[in-house]
Amino acid sequence: MLQNYIKVALRSLLKNRIYTLINIVGLSVGLTCFLLLSLHVRDEFSYDDFHTNAENIYQVVLERKYPDHITNYAIVPHSFSDVIVKDFAEVKNAVRILGGGNNTVRVRYVTEAEEEIAFDETKLILADSTFFDIFSFDLISGDKQTVLTKAQSIVLTESTAKKYFGDSDPINKTLNTDFGEFKVTGVCKDNPANSHLEFDFVGSMRSAPFIANNLNYTGFSVYMYLELDGSSSSKSLVAKFPKMVETYAAPQIETNLNTTFKEYVAAGNGYNYYLIPVKDIHLHPVEYQGSMKPGGNINDIYILISIAVLILLIASINFMNLATARSTERGKEVGIRKTMGSHKQQLIFQFLTEAIVTAFIAGIASILFIQLLLPAFNTLIGKSLVFPFDDISLLVSIAGLALGIGILSGFYPAFVLSAFNPVYVLKGSLSSGKKFQHASECSGRWTVCGVHCAYYWNVCSEGSNQFPQQQRFGLR
């Protein structure tokens, strides 16, 4: 039965090629816009969700209160790392990252033939040995437990290793930098584009002696991330941070400024530390000084989602209106089908099938349009998005979307068409919607109200300008 419905639907669509083409083009354009925006939104929400333990990873950030303003910082004092792990049982692990941003470092490699390969790099960072424990950046070679334990050790990304060493093994080879010589101890896969962290080199934090040798609870120097144990609330941990500031930062402030901490706070100063889930960093609405990578804004994403839904809604309404506008043209078809024994439910299902088939064809066309427009769209938004044909869940979602549009857009026209009375339709009693001003013009005639395709039988008295009785027809 379903196969027959589809055959009839295709036959009807091919019979009315111009109408079908208008419907498919209009709906596919709307779907294309919706899917392009959806790909962008999907990518924005995917930032840092590839980490195995992403739900328990947080960045420590600072709201620094000054007497006349407030500034938010993504970098914090480096000495709090050991303190937080030691004092708070909720914290399982911590990692500090130094560098990144736009800092340029000259990196050189001298080959066995004494040829120098040198580049100016901006993505060299130093990190604690826990870096590869907390973050799920896969190592191709090297042990994540030991690659960053020794001073002057460094891990390269796969593409960086190829840039300096070609196809040869980079392990134990030496790179010269502005921070001294580094021995390559590991190679990891390239940093995913949907990560707020950017790096081509990860050196050991032990290579920066001032980090280990200088206690600092007030100066901003490193990015700091915590891994919680999973059973603790981040809010309860943040509630303990003011006490931590009083214990460790206050004595340094009093020594450096020759004032009491109470007087310092009373003057309008303050250090408010709090946590951001790693998956929320990219779209966090607050702007932070010193962020490693420019992020987006969750409010902008909500606006894009609204625009995408609105475009899809307009395309669906347009699709529905075009189908409804053809209702009078298909009146005789309905009359003949009902005369031959078709039930109302069968007609509804037939017209819904036509709408669904049209929506599916438009969905396929929209995927082709996306492939054509994606390069230009990537240039516009500054990304390298690709349509994931291997993502079964996405393809199923698109198919479900087409099915939903077909059902929602086709239900109303299908209901209207299937409700025509075959007796009056086959008599040719449907008019174009002309309104008769005099009873002599309207006696014994059908008129179309033009609103929601409701039809009325006008029974008039000869010589009267009034319609004493209106009997609705066509809806059984």
C-alpha positions as CSV (number, residue, x, y, z in Angstrom):
1,M,0.0,0.0,0.0
2,L,2.8,2.4,0.9
3,Q,4.5,1.7,-2.3
4,N,1.4,2.6,-4.2
5,Y,1.0,5.9,-2.3
6,I,4.6,6.8,-3.2
7,K,4.1,5.9,-6.9
8,V,1.0,8.0,-7.1
9,A,2.7,10.9,-5.3
10,L,5.6,10.8,-7.7
11,R,3.3,10.6,-10.7
12,S,1.4,13.7,-9.4
13,L,4.6,15.6,-8.8
14,L,5.9,14.9,-12.2
15,K,2.6,15.9,-13.8
16,N,2.9,19.3,-12.2
17,R,6.6,20.0,-12.8
18,I,6.6,23.8,-12.4
19,Y,4.6,23.6,-9.2
20,T,6.8,20.8,-7.9
21,L,10.0,22.7,-8.8
22,I,8.9,25.8,-7.0
23,N,8.0,23.8,-3.9
24,I,11.3,21.9,-3.9
25,V,13.5,25.0,-4.6
26,G,11.8,27.1,-1.9
27,L,11.9,24.3,0.7
28,S,15.5,23.3,-0.1
29,V,16.7,26.9,0.1
30,G,15.1,27.1,3.6
31,L,16.6,23.8,4.6
32,T,20.0,24.8,3.3
33,C,20.1,28.0,5.4
34,F,18.9,26.1,8.4
35,L,21.5,23.3,8.1
36,L,24.4,25.7,7.4
37,L,23.5,27.6,10.6
38,S,23.0,24.3,12.4
39,L,26.5,23.1,11.4
40,H,28.0,26.3,12.8
41,V,26.0,26.1,16.0
42,R,26.8,22.4,16.4
43,D,30.5,23.1,16.1
44,E,30.3,26.0,18.6
45,F,28.7,23.7,21.2
46,S,31.2,20.9,20.5
47,Y,34.2,22.8,21.9
48,D,36.2,20.7,24.4
49,D,33.7,17.9,24.6
50,F,36.2,15.4,23.3
51,H,38.0,15.2,26.7
52,T,37.2,12.0,28.4
53,N,36.5,13.6,31.7
54,A,35.2,16.9,30.4
55,E,32.3,17.0,32.9
56,N,34.8,17.4,35.8
57,I,37.3,19.7,34.2
58,Y,37.2,23.4,35.2
59,Q,39.3,26.5,34.5
60,V,40.1,28.8,37.4
61,V,39.4,32.4,36.5
62,L,39.5,35.7,38.5
63,E,37.2,38.6,38.9
64,R,39.7,41.3,40.1
65,K,38.0,44.2,41.8
66,Y,39.7,47.6,41.7
67,P,38.5,50.8,43.5
68,D,37.1,52.2,40.2
69,H,36.4,49.1,38.0
70,I,36.3,45.4,37.7
71,T,38.4,43.3,35.3
72,N,38.0,39.6,34.6
73,Y,41.2,37.6,34.0
74,A,41.8,34.2,32.4
75,I,45.3,34.0,34.0
76,V,45.8,33.6,37.8
77,P,48.7,33.3,40.3
78,H,50.7,30.1,39.7
79,S,51.2,29.2,43.3
80,F,47.5,28.5,44.0
81,S,47.8,25.2,42.0
82,D,49.6,23.3,44.8
83,V,47.5,24.9,47.4
84,I,44.2,23.9,45.9
85,V,45.2,20.3,45.4
86,K,46.6,20.1,49.0
87,D,43.8,21.9,50.8
88,F,40.6,20.8,49.0
89,A,39.7,17.1,48.9
90,E,37.3,17.8,46.0
91,V,40.2,18.5,43.7
92,K,41.7,15.4,42.1
93,N,44.3,17.0,39.9
94,A,45.5,20.4,38.6
95,V,47.5,21.6,35.7
96,R,49.1,25.0,34.9
97,I,49.8,26.3,31.4
98,L,52.2,29.1,30.7
99,G,52.5,31.0,27.4
100,G,50.3,30.9,24.3
101,G,48.5,33.8,22.8
102,N,50.5,35.9,20.4
103,N,54.0,35.5,22.0
104,T,56.5,34.7,19.3
105,V,59.3,32.2,19.9
106,R,62.2,31.4,17.6
107,V,62.6,27.6,17.2
108,R,65.6,26.1,15.5
109,Y,66.7,22.6,14.5
110,V,70.2,21.8,13.2
111,T,70.3,18.7,11.0
112,E,73.1,16.2,11.0
113,A,74.3,17.9,7.8
114,E,74.5,21.1,9.9
115,E,71.6,22.7,8.1
116,E,69.5,24.9,10.3
117,I,65.7,24.8,10.1
118,A,64.1,27.7,11.9
119,F,60.6,29.1,12.3
120,D,58.9,31.8,14.4
121,E,56.3,30.0,16.4
122,T,53.4,31.5,18.4
123,K,51.9,28.3,19.8
124,L,54.6,27.1,22.3
125,I,53.3,26.5,25.8
126,L,54.8,25.1,29.0
127,A,52.6,22.8,31.1
128,D,52.8,20.6,34.2
129,S,53.3,16.9,33.8
130,T,49.6,16.4,34.5
131,F,48.7,18.0,31.2
132,F,48.1,14.7,29.3
133,D,46.4,13.2,32.3
134,I,43.7,15.9,32.5
135,F,43.3,16.7,28.8
136,S,42.6,14.0,26.2
137,F,45.2,14.9,23.6
138,D,46.3,11.5,22.2
139,L,50.0,10.8,22.2
140,I,51.4,9.0,19.1
141,S,54.7,8.4,20.8
142,G,55.9,8.8,24.4
143,D,54.4,8.0,27.8
144,K,51.9,10.6,29.1
145,Q,53.0,9.9,32.6
146,T,56.7,10.9,31.9
147,V,56.9,13.1,28.7
148,L,56.8,16.3,30.7
149,T,58.3,15.3,34.0
150,K,61.9,16.5,33.3
151,A,63.0,20.0,32.7
152,Q,63.7,21.0,29.0
153,S,61.5,18.2,27.7
154,I,59.0,18.9,25.0
155,V,56.1,17.3,23.1
156,L,55.3,18.2,19.5
157,T,52.1,17.9,17.5
158,E,52.1,15.6,14.6
159,S,52.2,18.3,11.9
160,T,54.9,20.2,13.8
161,A,57.1,17.2,14.0
162,K,56.7,16.6,10.3
163,K,57.6,20.3,9.6
164,Y,60.9,20.1,11.4
165,F,61.9,16.4,11.0
166,G,60.1,15.2,8.0
167,D,59.5,11.4,8.1
168,S,62.3,10.7,10.5
169,D,61.7,9.9,14.2
170,P,61.8,13.1,16.3
171,I,62.2,11.4,19.7
172,N,65.4,12.5,21.6
173,K,66.2,15.1,19.0
174,T,67.0,18.7,20.2
175,L,65.2,21.9,19.4
176,N,66.8,25.3,20.3
177,T,64.5,28.1,21.5
178,D,64.7,31.4,23.3
179,F,64.2,29.4,26.5
180,G,67.1,27.1,25.9
181,E,67.4,23.6,24.4
182,F,64.5,21.2,24.5
183,K,64.7,17.4,24.0
184,V,61.7,15.9,22.1
185,T,60.1,13.3,24.4
186,G,56.8,12.7,22.6
187,V,54.5,13.4,19.7
188,C,50.7,14.0,20.0
189,K,48.0,14.3,17.5
190,D,47.2,17.7,16.2
191,N,45.1,19.9,18.5
192,P,41.4,19.7,17.4
193,A,40.0,22.9,15.9
194,N,37.1,22.7,18.5
195,S,39.4,23.3,21.4
196,H,39.9,26.5,23.3
197,L,43.6,25.5,23.8
198,E,46.0,26.2,21.0
199,F,49.5,24.7,20.9
200,D,52.1,23.2,18.5
201,F,54.6,22.6,21.3
202,V,54.1,21.5,24.9
203,G,57.2,22.0,27.0
204,S,57.7,21.0,30.7
205,M,56.8,23.6,33.2
206,R,60.0,22.7,35.0
207,S,61.8,24.6,32.3
208,A,60.6,27.8,33.9
209,P,62.4,27.9,37.2
210,F,60.7,31.1,38.4
211,I,57.4,29.2,38.6
212,A,58.7,26.7,41.1
213,N,61.0,29.0,43.0
214,N,58.8,32.0,43.6
215,L,55.7,31.9,45.7
216,N,53.1,34.1,44.0
217,Y,49.5,34.5,45.2
218,T,48.8,38.0,43.7
219,G,50.4,38.3,40.3
220,F,48.7,36.8,37.2
221,S,50.9,34.4,35.3
222,V,49.3,31.0,34.3
223,Y,46.2,29.4,33.0
224,M,45.0,26.9,35.7
225,Y,42.7,24.0,35.3
226,L,41.3,21.6,37.9
227,E,39.9,18.1,37.7
228,L,37.3,17.5,40.4
229,D,36.6,14.0,41.8
230,G,33.2,13.8,40.2
231,S,31.2,13.6,43.4
232,S,31.8,17.2,44.5
233,S,30.0,20.4,43.5
234,S,32.0,23.1,41.9
235,K,29.9,25.7,43.7
236,S,30.8,24.3,47.1
237,L,34.5,24.5,46.1
238,V,34.1,28.1,44.9
239,A,32.6,29.0,48.2
240,K,35.9,28.1,49.9
241,F,38.0,30.3,47.7
242,P,37.6,33.5,49.8
243,K,39.1,31.8,52.7
244,M,42.0,30.6,50.5
245,V,42.6,34.2,49.5
246,E,42.7,35.4,53.1
247,T,45.1,32.5,54.1
248,Y,47.6,32.8,51.2
249,A,47.2,36.1,49.3
250,A,46.4,38.4,52.2
251,P,49.9,38.1,53.9
252,Q,51.6,39.0,50.6
253,I,49.3,41.9,50.0
254,E,50.0,43.3,53.5
255,T,53.7,42.9,53.1
256,N,53.9,44.4,49.6
257,L,51.5,47.3,50.2
258,N,52.2,47.9,53.9
259,T,48.5,47.9,54.8
260,T,46.1,45.4,56.4
261,F,44.0,43.2,54.2
262,K,40.8,44.6,55.7
263,E,41.8,48.1,54.7
264,Y,42.8,46.9,51.3
265,V,39.3,45.4,50.8
266,A,37.6,48.4,52.3
267,A,39.3,50.6,49.7
268,G,37.4,48.7,47.0
269,N,39.8,45.9,46.1
270,G,39.1,42.2,45.9
271,Y,40.0,38.8,44.4
272,N,37.0,36.7,43.5
273,Y,38.1,33.3,42.1
274,Y,35.5,31.0,40.4
275,L,35.3,28.1,38.1
276,I,34.1,27.7,34.5
277,P,33.4,24.2,33.1
278,V,35.8,23.5,30.3
279,K,33.0,22.9,27.8
280,D,31.6,26.4,28.6
281,I,34.8,28.3,28.2
282,H,34.5,29.0,24.4
283,L,30.9,30.4,24.6
284,H,31.1,32.0,28.0
285,P,29.5,35.5,27.8
286,V,32.1,37.1,30.0
287,E,35.2,38.5,28.3
288,Y,38.5,37.6,30.0
289,Q,41.8,39.5,29.8
290,G,44.6,37.2,28.6
291,S,42.4,34.4,27.0
292,M,44.5,32.0,25.1
293,K,42.0,31.9,22.1
294,P,39.2,34.3,21.2
295,G,35.9,32.7,22.0
296,G,32.3,33.1,21.0
297,N,29.3,34.2,22.9
298,I,26.4,32.0,23.9
299,N,23.9,34.9,23.3
300,D,25.0,35.2,19.7
301,I,24.4,31.4,19.3
302,Y,20.9,31.7,20.7
303,I,20.2,34.4,18.1
304,L,21.5,32.2,15.3
305,I,19.3,29.3,16.5
306,S,16.3,31.6,16.5
307,I,17.1,32.8,12.9
308,A,17.6,29.2,11.7
309,V,14.2,28.1,13.2
310,L,12.5,31.2,11.7
311,I,13.9,30.5,8.2
312,L,12.7,26.9,8.4
313,L,9.3,28.0,9.6
314,I,8.9,30.5,6.8
315,A,9.9,27.8,4.2
316,S,7.4,25.4,5.7
317,I,4.5,27.9,5.8
318,N,5.3,28.9,2.2
319,F,5.2,25.2,1.2
320,M,1.9,24.8,3.0
321,N,0.4,27.9,1.3
322,L,1.4,26.7,-2.2
323,A,-0.3,23.3,-1.5
324,T,-3.4,25.0,-0.2
325,A,-3.6,27.4,-3.1
326,R,-3.9,24.4,-5.5
327,S,-6.9,23.0,-3.6
328,T,-9.5,24.1,-6.1
329,E,-7.4,22.7,-9.0
330,R,-7.5,19.3,-7.4
331,G,-11.1,19.3,-6.5
332,K,-12.2,17.1,-9.4
333,E,-9.4,14.6,-8.5
334,V,-10.8,14.3,-5.0
335,G,-14.4,14.0,-6.4
336,I,-13.4,11.1,-8.7
337,R,-11.4,9.3,-6.0
338,K,-14.3,9.5,-3.6
339,T,-16.7,8.4,-6.3
340,M,-14.5,5.4,-7.0
341,G,-14.6,4.4,-3.3
342,S,-11.6,6.2,-1.7
343,H,-12.1,7.0,2.0
344,K,-11.2,10.4,3.5
345,Q,-8.4,8.8,5.5
346,Q,-6.9,7.3,2.4
347,L,-7.0,10.7,0.7
348,I,-5.4,12.4,3.7
349,F,-2.6,9.8,3.6
350,Q,-2.1,10.2,-0.1
351,F,-1.7,14.0,0.1
352,L,0.6,13.7,3.1
353,T,2.7,11.2,1.2
354,E,3.1,13.8,-1.6
355,A,4.2,16.4,0.9
356,I,6.6,14.0,2.6
357,V,8.1,13.0,-0.8
358,T,8.6,16.6,-1.7
359,A,10.2,17.4,1.6
360,F,12.6,14.4,1.2
361,I,13.6,15.5,-2.3
362,A,14.2,19.0,-0.9
363,G,16.3,17.6,1.9
364,I,18.5,15.8,-0.6
365,A,18.8,18.9,-2.7
366,S,19.7,20.9,0.4
367,I,22.7,18.6,1.1
368,L,23.9,19.2,-2.5
369,F,23.5,23.0,-2.0
370,I,25.5,22.8,1.3
371,Q,28.4,21.1,-0.5
372,L,28.4,23.9,-3.0
373,L,28.1,26.8,-0.5
374,L,30.2,25.4,2.4
375,P,33.5,26.9,1.2
376,A,32.1,30.4,0.9
377,F,30.3,29.9,4.3
378,N,33.6,28.8,5.9
379,T,35.3,31.9,4.5
380,L,32.5,34.0,6.0
381,I,32.7,32.6,9.6
382,G,36.5,31.8,9.5
383,K,36.2,28.0,10.0
384,S,36.8,24.8,8.2
385,L,33.5,23.0,8.6
386,V,32.7,19.9,6.5
387,F,29.5,18.0,6.1
388,P,29.9,14.8,8.1
389,F,28.5,12.2,5.7
390,D,29.8,9.5,8.1
391,D,27.8,10.8,11.0
392,I,24.7,8.5,10.9
393,S,23.0,10.4,13.7
394,L,23.1,13.7,11.7
395,L,21.8,12.0,8.5
396,V,19.0,10.4,10.5
397,S,18.2,13.8,12.1
398,I,18.0,15.4,8.6
399,A,15.7,12.6,7.4
400,G,13.5,13.1,10.5
401,L,13.5,16.9,9.9
402,A,12.3,16.3,6.3
403,L,9.6,13.9,7.6
404,G,8.4,16.3,10.2
405,I,8.3,19.2,7.7
406,G,6.3,17.0,5.3
407,I,3.8,16.0,7.9
408,L,3.3,19.4,9.5
409,S,3.3,21.3,6.2
410,G,1.1,18.8,4.4
411,F,-1.5,18.0,7.1
412,Y,-3.6,21.1,6.7
413,P,-3.8,21.0,2.8
414,A,-4.5,17.2,3.0
415,F,-7.3,17.8,5.4
416,V,-8.9,20.5,3.2
417,L,-8.6,18.5,0.0
418,S,-9.9,15.3,1.4
419,A,-13.0,17.1,2.8
420,F,-14.5,18.1,-0.6
421,N,-18.0,16.8,-1.3
422,P,-17.8,14.8,-4.6
423,V,-21.3,15.6,-5.7
424,Y,-20.8,19.3,-5.8
425,V,-17.2,19.2,-7.0
426,L,-18.1,17.0,-10.0
427,K,-20.9,19.4,-10.9
428,G,-18.3,22.1,-11.2
429,S,-19.8,24.1,-8.3
430,L,-16.5,25.6,-7.1
431,S,-16.0,29.2,-8.2
432,S,-12.9,31.4,-8.0
433,G,-14.0,33.2,-4.9
434,K,-16.1,36.0,-6.5
435,K,-18.4,37.7,-4.0
436,F,-21.9,38.4,-5.5
437,Q,-23.4,41.7,-4.6
438,H,-27.0,40.9,-5.6
439,A,-29.3,38.0,-5.0
440,S,-30.1,37.5,-8.6
441,E,-26.4,36.9,-9.2
442,C,-26.0,34.4,-6.4
443,S,-29.0,32.2,-6.5
444,G,-28.1,28.6,-6.8
445,R,-24.4,29.3,-7.0
446,W,-21.4,28.3,-4.9
447,T,-19.0,31.0,-3.7
448,V,-15.6,30.6,-2.1
449,C,-14.9,32.7,1.0
450,G,-11.2,32.7,0.4
451,V,-10.3,32.2,4.1
452,H,-9.0,28.8,5.0
453,C,-10.7,27.4,2.0
454,A,-14.1,27.3,3.7
455,Y,-17.0,27.1,1.3
456,Y,-20.5,28.3,1.8
457,W,-23.8,27.7,-0.1
458,N,-25.6,31.0,-0.5
459,V,-29.3,30.6,-0.6
460,C,-30.9,33.9,-1.6
461,S,-34.4,35.3,-2.1
462,E,-35.0,36.7,-5.6
463,G,-34.6,40.4,-5.6
464,S,-33.0,40.5,-2.1
465,N,-29.6,41.8,-1.3
466,Q,-29.4,39.8,1.8
467,F,-28.2,36.2,2.3
468,P,-30.8,34.9,4.8
469,Q,-29.1,31.5,5.1
470,Q,-25.6,30.2,4.7
471,Q,-25.0,26.5,4.8
472,R,-21.4,25.3,5.0
473,F,-20.6,22.7,2.4
474,G,-17.9,20.3,1.6
475,L,-16.7,19.2,5.0
476,R,-18.1,15.9,6.0
